[in-house]
């Protein structure tokens, strides 16, 4: 059986474009499930600080907004993108 890796996956980003995980080969990756109306939303700023601290060392954070946990991410993709941009400024 062939070993499976994250690099086999392609997902759709917030703008509807295909994102291929092979573009992240060689990087250190953290994948997070996000929801803008979750009690843990303040962690966005901490994640942004972590990214800024280590991005020069091939570090990336990939976030997946999800509305399937208590309907805590009810916005459209455009609303989610705007919210994430505002909260990390």
C-alpha positions as CSV (number, residue, x, y, z in Angstrom):
1,X,0.0,0.0,0.0
2,X,1.4,3.4,-1.0
3,X,2.0,5.8,1.8
4,X,-0.5,8.7,1.7
5,X,0.6,12.3,2.4
6,X,-1.0,15.7,2.4
7,X,0.6,16.4,-1.0
8,X,-2.0,14.2,-2.6
9,X,-4.8,16.6,-1.9
10,X,-6.2,19.6,-3.7
11,X,-8.9,21.8,-2.2
12,X,-10.8,24.9,-3.2
13,X,-9.7,28.1,-1.6
14,X,-11.9,31.0,-0.5
15,X,-11.8,32.6,-3.9
16,X,-12.9,29.3,-5.5
17,X,-9.5,28.5,-7.0
18,X,-7.9,25.1,-6.7
19,X,-5.1,24.9,-4.1
20,X,-2.7,22.0,-4.6
21,X,-0.8,21.0,-1.4
22,X,2.2,20.0,-3.5
23,X,3.0,23.7,-3.5
24,X,3.9,23.4,0.2
25,X,6.4,20.6,-0.2
26,X,9.5,21.3,1.9
27,X,7.6,23.6,4.3
28,X,6.5,23.2,7.9
29,X,2.7,23.2,7.9
30,X,0.1,23.8,10.5
31,X,-3.5,23.1,9.5
32,X,-6.2,24.7,11.6
33,X,-10.0,24.5,11.6
34,X,-11.4,28.0,12.0
35,X,-14.8,29.6,12.8
36,X,-15.2,33.3,13.2
37,X,-17.9,33.1,15.8
38,X,-16.1,30.6,18.0
39,X,-14.9,31.4,21.5
40,X,-11.3,30.6,20.3
41,X,-11.3,33.3,17.6
42,X,-8.8,35.4,19.5
43,X,-6.3,32.8,18.6
44,X,-6.2,34.2,15.1
45,X,-3.9,37.0,16.2
46,X,-1.7,34.4,18.0
47,X,-1.6,32.3,14.8
48,X,-0.7,35.4,12.8
49,X,2.1,36.3,15.2
50,X,3.4,32.7,15.0
51,X,3.3,32.9,11.2
52,X,5.2,36.2,11.1
53,X,7.8,34.9,13.5
54,X,8.6,31.7,11.5
55,X,7.6,32.4,7.9
56,X,11.2,33.0,6.9
57,X,11.9,29.4,8.0
58,X,9.5,27.9,5.5
59,X,6.5,27.9,7.9
60,X,2.9,28.2,6.7
61,X,-0.5,28.0,8.3
62,X,-3.4,26.7,6.3
63,X,-6.9,27.5,7.7
64,X,-10.1,25.7,6.9
65,X,-13.2,27.6,7.9
66,X,-15.9,25.2,9.0
67,X,-19.6,25.8,9.8
68,X,-20.2,22.2,10.9
69,X,-19.5,22.8,14.6
70,X,-22.4,24.7,16.1
71,X,-22.9,26.9,13.0
72,X,-20.0,29.1,14.1
73,X,-18.9,30.1,10.6
74,X,-22.1,31.1,8.8
75,X,-20.6,33.7,6.5
76,X,-19.9,33.6,2.8
77,X,-16.4,33.0,1.5
78,X,-16.0,36.7,0.9
79,X,-17.2,37.5,4.4
80,X,-14.9,35.0,6.0
81,X,-11.9,36.4,4.0
82,X,-12.7,40.0,5.1
83,X,-13.2,38.9,8.8
84,X,-9.9,37.1,8.8
85,X,-8.0,40.0,7.3
86,X,-9.5,42.5,9.8
87,X,-8.9,40.3,12.9
88,X,-5.2,39.8,12.1
89,X,-4.4,43.4,11.5
